[in-house]
């Protein structure tokens, strides 16, 4: 139907037109611009794709002022919970529908393995034809082993025998394709030496576990990545619903003060710490952050059913309650 796009769009000017995997046809964007300007109105086109606006330069240039962007994540826990899915299955399998809704853990793992393979061999090559799929795979696995830690591009570059600039371009590509997340460090006027590099995460826990060969929840419980996996799971739930004016970062000082997530909104700071234990014990670095930044309140998010106080201004809460609290306080939407 799009062999003659001008004729097709003109003949369907009164219809909602949905175009999937639109990053594969970047030459279509100037034609869409003409169609929008010619017929006017809003909401005529729904463009779907697996790449960010930064990768689709033609969209940002050709459709400037004519397009709104909305990032659609894999299923969030609040959505999966409506289908009576067990939380441990959600954590292990991640939020991609065919992985989450698979009939067994083995079938789920098979789907994710195929997803990783096809993403590397097909999707990334469409976005960057000269990319090496094998090198991208090795980097992705290395990122999985560095998951939840401060990014060290020089270390990754040495392991792949490339320069740091090449590592940066690969990471930019994975981030723009929504596969990884780089969480920036906290910056302020505090007289503290703070870490300046971002933390790096695989965004979907199911993909993380696939890259690390973790097949089920019991294997996750015994794996060293468990705590970092829980951390990224909660961070993704929160950042997917973060208010557009809120800022997210992590805190780490040279002296060991550390917090997983800070949310700054309306001149106030909220401190969130993720612990995979049902009876979390907070280390000295956590209390040092409280003293450094004096947040409005602090919450420790753990796999528990009911919240309880840990210390004045600090409570341990389950995921559902921090989402509810964030919505009522306005830093989530």
Secondary structure, DSSP 8 states (H G I E B T S, - for coil): --TTHHHHHHHTTTS-EEESSGGGGGGGHHHHHHHHHHH--SS-EEE--SS-TTT-HHHHHHTTTT-------S--HHHHHTTT--HHHHHHH-S-HHHHT-SSHHHHHHHHHHHHHHIIIIIHHHH-TT--HHHHHHHHHHHHHTTTEE--HHHHHHHHTS-HHHHHHHHHHHHHTTSEEEE-B---S-SS-B--S-EEEESSHHHHHHHTT--SHHHHHTSTTHHHHHHHHHHHHHHTTB-TT-EEEEEEBTTS-EEEEEEEETTEEEEEEE-SSTT----HHHHHHHHHH--SEEEEE-S-SS-EEEETTEEEE-HHHHHHHHHHHTSB-
